[in-house]
Amino acid sequence: MALEALKSCSGWSDEELYVAFCYNMQVRYALGYQDLKEGHLKLCTLYDFRRRITQYMQETGENLIEKALCPGRRCSTERSWTFEQVTDEET
């Protein structure tokens, strides 16, 4: 969830997010890591997360992203906290 928020607020592509996670100590510190040897990320993990969140929203109508970011109220941001469908070819 924190990675998606960083990506959205920074305007990064998935690849830029990946590079920032791997090599930017400020990003890693914000995520709770103290050095470059801690934590690992695969882009397929992000894609699977998005697919599952989107599927849940389609099935239930409940936006878990909005619920996590704005508990107890509706988000009043201009951003839409939903994910576009990304095909395997695009990844």
N, C-alpha and C positions, 0 to 999 in steps of 0.2 A: 504494500500500500504506500509506504514511504517513497519507494522508487518511482511509482506512478505520479505522486505529488511533485517530486523533484523534477521529473521529466516535463510535466505539464507546466509548472511554474517557470522552468528554464527555457522552454521551447525547443528541447532537444529531440532529435530522432532517437529511435531505439539504439542505433549504433553509437550515437554520442552519449547516451545514458550509460551504455556498457563501458565505454572508454572512461567516462567519469567515475564509474563505480570501481573500475580496476586500478586507476592511476591517480585520482584526485583525492588527496588526503582530507580536504574539507568535506567532500561528499561522503567519504567513508566515515569520518568522525560524526557527521550528522546522522548517519545510520547506526552508530554505536560501535564502530570498529576502530581499533587503536593503531593498527599497522596494515601494510599491504598483504601480509601473509594470512590474515584472518578473512573468513567468508569467501564464498565463491558464487558466481552468477553465470547462468546460461540464459541466453535470450529465449530459448524454448520454454523456460520457466515462466517468463513474463507472458508469452503468448498463451500458454495453458491457463494462467491466472485470468487473463482477459476473456478467454473463451468460456471459462466456467462462470465468471461473473455475468457475462452477457447471457449465457444460457439460463442462468437462474432468474435474471430479470425478465427474460422472455416468458419463462414459465410462470412466474409469480407476480410480475408487475412491480416488484420491489427493487429499488436501486440501492444495493448494498454500499456502493461507494459514497453516495450522498448520505446514507444513514451513518456511515463511519465518520465522515467529515463534519457532519452537522447533526449530531444526535439530538433527538427531541424536537427538531424544527426543520423546515425546508431551507435548503441552501439558497442564499440570495446572491450568488455569484453569477457572472455572465457566462462562465465556462459551463459546458455540459460535461458532467462526469460519467460519460458513457464511452465505450470503446467501439471503434470501427471494426468491422469484420476484416481480418487479414488472412489472406489465403496462404497456403504453403509456398506457392510460387513467389509471392511478394516477400516472404521471409528469406 
